Amino acid sequence: YPSTVLMIAAPAYVAGIKEIIMCSPPQKDKKIASAILVAANEFQIKKIYKVGGAQAIAAMAYGTETVPKVQKVVGPGNIWVNAAKQLLSNIIAIDNPAGPSEILIICDESANPNYVIIDFLSQIEHDPDNIGIIVTYSEHLITQIKDSIENFILNSKRRDIIEKSLTNNCLIIKAKNIDDCIRISNLIAPEHLEILTKEPSKLVKKVINAGAIFLGPFSPVSLGDYCAGTNHVLPTGGSAKKFSGLNLYDFLKTIDVLKCERDGFEKL
């Protein structure tokens, strides 16, 4: 996506990275989408290679006659891309494990069930490997979601993908109370945590594991995916317990410097 290019290139550019290369799989016409090229041009990315998947990671890790060897590879991908990044992490630096995508929605009786369903489906419709979880203590809300979700699925252009994801990777968890909802979420450490409760801001400090948090009915994950300012290259698979989302510090390193004078040397 063009938004992915911007979200990766912007912190790298601000950090002062001198050379950024990009690998992107071509379309059926063997060209890279023009929107992606425009996004790359915003940050003067001149070296762009028409290759994707695990093979692109390997090419950047080892270098080929065409693709140069790089110091670090960042960006989201499917399970094969993530596997390649982790297998090659002793050769190249990598960012957080990003992909397949996940959404966990904490909601209470105040939540609009249609909002819950739409935000839920908008994340799992991209890939049958994507994961969706709804956590609530409201039995009534669970019933409303179960009664209504089928209509949304039937009207979706990505029905096949949604149904595969729902069958294999999705569930609704009935919690004891709101604190139990937070406990469950922290155990899962989701990539996207959406909180649709009466006072979502009061719950933020209780969240210790999440890639990004989206508060209230007018902060859907889709905003963060494309335009709101949060980065959508986020840790998945529970790795939010150890990693943060992609940011400026992924492109910086520190060096310790010591200069000791005679007096200090003698004291030490």
C-alpha positions in Angstrom: 0.0 0.0 0.0 1.2 3.6 -0.6 0.5 4.3 3.1 3.0 1.6 4.0 5.6 3.3 2.0 5.0 6.6 3.8 4.9 5.0 7.2 8.2 3.2 6.7 10.0 5.9 4.7 9.0 8.9 6.9 10.8 7.8 10.2 13.8 6.6 8.1 14.0 9.9 6.3 13.7 11.9 9.6 16.5 9.7 11.1 18.8 10.7 8.3 19.1 7.4 6.5 21.2 8.2 3.4 19.9 5.4 1.1 16.5 3.7 1.2 15.7 1.0 -1.3 12.2 -0.5 -1.8 11.0 -4.0 -3.0 7.4 -4.2 -4.1 5.7 -7.0 -6.1 4.5 -5.9 -9.5 0.9 -6.0 -10.6 -0.4 -8.3 -13.4 0.8 -5.7 -16.0 4.3 -6.2 -14.6 4.4 -2.6 -13.3 4.4 -1.3 -9.7 1.2 0.7 -8.9 1.6 4.4 -9.7 0.4 5.4 -6.2 3.2 3.4 -4.6 5.8 5.1 -6.9 4.4 8.6 -6.0 4.7 7.7 -2.3 8.3 6.6 -2.8 9.1 9.8 -4.7 8.0 11.9 -1.7 11.1 10.6 0.1 13.4 10.4 -2.9 13.5 6.6 -3.0 15.2 6.0 -6.3 16.0 2.3 -6.2 12.8 0.3 -6.5 12.8 -3.4 -7.3 9.8 -5.4 -8.7 10.0 -8.3 -6.3 8.1 -9.3 -3.2 7.6 -12.2 -0.7 10.3 -14.2 1.0 12.5 -14.0 -2.1 12.7 -10.2 -1.7 13.9 -10.6 1.9 16.6 -13.1 0.9 17.7 -10.8 -2.0 18.1 -7.8 0.3 19.8 -9.9 3.0 22.5 -11.5 0.7 22.5 -9.2 -2.2 22.2 -10.2 -5.9 23.4 -9.0 -9.2 20.4 -6.6 -9.2 19.3 -6.1 -5.6 22.0 -4.6 -3.2 22.7 -6.1 0.2 21.2 -3.9 2.9 21.8 -3.3 6.7 18.1 -3.5 7.8 14.8 -4.8 6.4 11.6 -3.3 7.7 7.9 -3.6 6.8 4.9 -5.9 7.2 4.1 -9.0 5.2 2.5 -12.4 5.2 3.6 -15.4 7.2 6.3 -16.2 4.6 7.8 -12.7 4.7 7.9 -12.8 8.5 9.5 -16.3 8.5 12.1 -15.1 6.1 12.9 -12.0 8.1 13.3 -14.0 11.3 15.4 -16.7 9.7 17.7 -14.1 8.3 17.9 -11.9 11.4 21.4 -13.1 12.1 22.5 -11.5 8.8 20.3 -8.4 8.6 18.7 -6.3 11.3 14.9 -6.4 11.2 12.0 -4.6 12.8 9.2 -6.1 14.8 7.4 -9.2 13.4 4.6 -7.5 11.5 1.9 -9.8 10.0 -0.5 -11.4 9.5 -2.7 -8.7 10.9 -4.8 -8.9 14.1 -7.5 -6.9 15.7 -8.9 -7.3 19.3 -11.9 -5.2 20.2 -12.8 -4.6 23.9 -16.4 -3.5 24.1 -19.2 -3.0 26.7 -22.9 -2.6 26.6 -22.6 1.0 25.4 -20.9 -0.1 22.1 -22.9 0.0 18.9 -22.8 -3.6 17.6 -22.7 -2.4 14.0 -19.5 -0.4 14.7 -18.0 -3.5 16.4 -18.8 -5.7 13.4 -17.7 -3.3 10.7 -14.3 -2.6 12.4 -13.9 -6.3 13.1 -14.5 -7.3 9.5 -12.5 -4.5 8.0 -9.4 -6.1 9.4 -10.0 -9.7 8.7 -11.1 -9.2 5.1 -7.6 -8.6 3.9 -6.2 -12.1 4.4 -7.6 -15.5 5.5 -4.7 -15.7 7.9 -5.8 -12.5 9.7 -7.0 -12.8 13.3 -10.0 -11.2 14.9 -11.1 -11.3 18.6 -13.9 -9.6 20.4 -13.8 -9.4 24.2 -16.8 -8.3 26.2 -18.6 -9.1 29.4 -22.0 -8.1 27.9 -24.0 -11.2 27.0 -26.5 -8.9 25.3 -23.9 -7.4 23.0 -22.6 -10.9 22.1 -26.1 -11.8 21.0 -26.5 -8.7 19.0 -23.2 -9.3 17.2 -24.1 -12.9 16.4 -27.5 -12.0 15.1 -26.2 -9.2 12.8 -22.8 -10.2 11.5 -24.1 -12.6 8.8 -25.8 -9.7 6.9 -22.6 -7.8 6.8 -20.7 -10.8 5.5 -23.3 -11.6 2.8 -22.9 -8.0 1.4 -19.1 -8.0 1.4 -17.1 -8.2 -1.8 -14.5 -10.2 0.2 -16.9 -12.8 1.6 -14.7 -15.8 0.8 -11.7 -14.3 2.7 -13.9 -13.2 5.7 -15.5 -16.6 6.0 -12.1 -18.4 6.0 -10.7 -16.1 8.6 -13.9 -16.4 10.8 -13.7 -20.2 10.6 -10.0 -20.5 11.4 -8.8 -17.4 13.3 -11.7 -15.6 15.0 -13.6 -15.8 18.3 -15.7 -13.9 20.8 -14.5 -14.2 24.4 -17.0 -13.7 27.3 -15.1 -12.0 30.1 -16.2 -11.5 33.7 -15.9 -7.7 33.8 -14.0 -4.9 32.2 -10.8 -5.6 34.2 -11.0 -9.2 32.9 -11.3 -7.8 29.4 -8.0 -5.9 29.9 -6.3 -8.9 31.4 -7.2 -11.1 28.5 -6.1 -8.4 26.0 -2.7 -8.0 27.8 -2.2 -11.8 27.6 -2.9 -11.8 23.8 -0.9 -8.6 23.1 -2.8 -7.7 19.9 -1.4 -5.7 17.0 -4.5 -3.5 17.0 -6.5 -3.0 20.2 -9.8 -1.1 19.8 -11.6 0.0 22.9 -15.3 0.6 22.4 -16.5 1.3 26.0 -18.3 4.2 27.7 -15.1 5.8 28.9 -12.2 4.2 26.8 -9.6 6.8 27.9 -9.8 5.6 31.5 -8.6 2.1 30.4 -5.5 3.1 28.5 -3.1 3.0 31.5 -4.2 -0.5 32.2 -3.0 -1.7 28.8 0.6 -2.9 28.9 0.7 -5.0 25.7 -0.6 -3.7 22.4 0.8 -2.6 19.1 -1.5 0.4 18.9 -4.7 1.5 20.7 -7.8 3.0 19.1 -10.2 4.7 21.5 -13.9 5.2 20.9 -16.3 4.7 18.1 -14.8 7.4 15.8 -11.2 6.0 16.0 -11.4 2.9 13.8 -8.3 0.9 13.0 -8.7 1.9 9.3 -7.8 5.5 10.2 -4.5 4.3 11.6 -3.9 2.1 8.6 -4.1 4.9 6.2 -4.0 8.5 7.4 -4.4 9.4 11.0 -0.7 9.5 11.9 -0.1 6.4 13.9 2.2 3.9 12.2 0.6 0.7 10.9 3.8 -1.4 10.9 3.0 -3.0 14.3 4.1 -6.2 16.2 1.9 -9.3 15.7 1.7 -12.8 17.1 2.0 -11.7 20.7 5.3 -9.9 20.0 3.8 -6.6 21.3 4.9 -8.0 24.7 8.5 -7.2 23.5 8.3 -4.8 20.6 6.8 -1.4 19.8 5.4 -0.3 16.5 7.9 1.0 13.8 9.2 4.5 14.8 12.2 6.8 14.5 14.3 4.7 17.0 14.2 1.7 14.6 16.5 3.7 12.4 18.9 5.1 15.1 21.6 3.5 17.2 23.6 4.9 20.1 27.4 4.8 20.7 28.9 5.2 24.2 31.8 7.6 24.4 34.3 7.9 27.3 36.9 10.6 27.8 38.5 10.6 31.2 40.9 13.3 32.6 43.8 12.5 34.8 42.0 13.4 38.1 39.1 11.2 37.1 41.3 8.4 36.0 43.2 8.4 39.3 39.9 8.4 41.3 38.6 5.5 39.3 
